[in-house]
Amino acid sequence: MSRLTGGDPSLLRRINSAVVLHALRGAGSPTLTDLTRITGLSRPTVEGVVEGLFEAGLVVEALPDESEARRQGRPARRFRFRAEAGHLLGVEIGPHRVSALLSGLDGRVTGAGSRTVSETAGADERLDQVRAVIADLLRRTGVARSSLRAVGVGSPGIVEADGTVRLGTALPGWTGLPLGERLRRSFRCPVLVENDANAAAVAEHWKGAATESDDIVFVLAGLSPGAGSLIGGRLHRGFGGAAGEIGALHLLGRDVTPEHLLSTTGTPLEPLDEQAVAAVFATARQGDAEAQAAVERFLQRLVHDVAALVLALDPELVVVGGWAAGLDGVLEPLRKELARYCLRPPRVTLSLLGEAAVATGALRLALDHVEEQLFAVEGAVTARR
């Protein structure tokens, strides 16, 4: 898919193209008059942009409304964005599950798939499962692999710009893995890899609990919690991609690990054993005193870790996601802790996207990349500087 700038490299033309395309995607089947009104651009400018979109295969003429034709004679031409002109994938690679979302160029999900993976699976086995999930999803939806325009991937760990996992302790064999390179062998389109908490933060800003906020922190709760943040509406990765690694804060003088905090037996939990964690939370809800004490220890640590990040970034909103069980118990302690230390405490809420957050953010990563390629205009939420 070529850029829609033709031989004219002017920034203004690229911006106008982006404005018209966004209007087309959000307005159903507008006329040229509608697009002129929505965008504020002149009619000749809109006509020129629409012509370019036609040539690129991104716009077609919409069928006329029969009732409009009867009322007015020959109706005005209407246009429709061809979301089906290409497809995008958003992929999550997790300790226990790999999943994928498929969409057209409008970002609307048209298919989904997932598969359970053992927490002890090595990198090769886990990547085989990723490929299998994607192949099955494309087969079920009838989408050709050649129509994919970009693939976004959310993965645990500190991820470099080329998709290499610089450090990834949550998955066996993940540290040093050239994840982007390995996955690009399966596609003819760009593959973009992002840290899972960062992807989830982008997802909540796009379609979840943070759609009205540009300064947010998303906490991906777990035995080694991570966080993603948006500052001024843009994803903040930090200098080395390690921003938000709050799971390492216990190393700064707080030596007890989360696996010890949640133990009810004196023996630490296995770092990847989420079923054991869920069992502790469930036992606590049933009134077991030792389990309640373990959950309280863990929540207090999580609250302190999140508070440290909030004090540094001063967000408007904190979204808590990750484990499906027991997370509601962290909201009130976190609100109280932040009220003690913050001049203007942020709002605190649970994720609205749940288990779909990481894959949804990965899909947004792919969509941002395609839009940047179409118009060569920097400014996407997930763009790397």
C-alpha positions, 0 to 999 in steps of 0.5 A: 500500500503506497503513501497517498502523497503521490509526487507532492511531498508537502506536509499540508497535503499529507495532513489534509489526506489524514483529516479526510480519511479520518472523517470518512471512517467516522461518518459512514457514507458522507458526500463531498459536501459533508466532508467539506463541512466536517473537515473545514477544508475547501471542496477542491481540496477534498475532491483531490484527496478523495481522488487519491484515496480512490486510486489507492483503493481505500475509498469506493462510491457508496450505494445511493439511498433509494429514499433520498433518490425518490425525494431529490432526483439524482442523489449526491455521490456518497463515499465509503472507506474500504476497511476491507482493503487490508487487515491488521493483527493484534497478538498477545503472548503470555505465560499461559495463553496466546491470543490474536485479534483480527481487524480491518483498516478501521480497527474494528475487530472481525475475528479472534482466537486463543490457545492455552500454553504451558507456563513451562513451554520454551520459546520455540514451542510458544512461538509455534502456538502463536503461529497456529492461532494466527493460521487458524484465525485467518482460515476461519475468517477467510482472510488471506495472509497477503492482505495483512498490512501490519501485525502488533505483538504484546509480550512480557519483558523489556522490548527494544525497538527492533522487537528483541526482548532485552530482558524477559523473566516471565517466560522461559527462554525469553531474555535475548530472544529476537522476537520481532525477527522470528515472527517476521519470517511468517509475514510479508508485512511489518511486525511490531513488538511492544511490552505487554503493559504498554500495549494494555495502556494503549488499549485502555486509552483507545477503547477502555477505561481511559478514553477521556484521559491523556495522562494515565498509568496502567498497572498489569498486576501479577507476581511481578507487576508491570505498568505502562503509561501515557504522558500527554496522550503518547506512550512513554517507554523511557530511554531503554524501554524499561519505564514502568518496571515496578516489579523490580522496586522490591530490590531497592531495600525491600527484599521480600519477593511477591512469591513470599508475600502470597505464600501461606505455607512459608514456601514461596509460590512458583513465579509463573503459577497463576493458579496457585495465586488464584487459589490464595485469593479464593481462600481469602474470600472464603475467610481463611485468616492466613490467606487473608493476611497473605493477600493483604501483604501482597496488596500493600506491596502493590499499592506502594509500588504503584504509588511510587510510579504515580508520584513520579508521573502525576497521572490523571487516571490509574487503571488496574488490570491483569489478574481477573480474581481479587483485583477489586481489593486493591482499589480502595487501599490504592486510593487511600495511599495516593490520597496521603501523598498526592497533591491531586490524587488520580482517579483509580479504576479497574480495566474495562477490557480485561483479558483482551487488553494486551491484544487490543493494544497490539492491534492499535499498534498495528493500526498506528503503523499503517496510518503513519505509513499512509500519510507519513505524519508522525503523531500516533500514540504508539510511534517510536521517536 
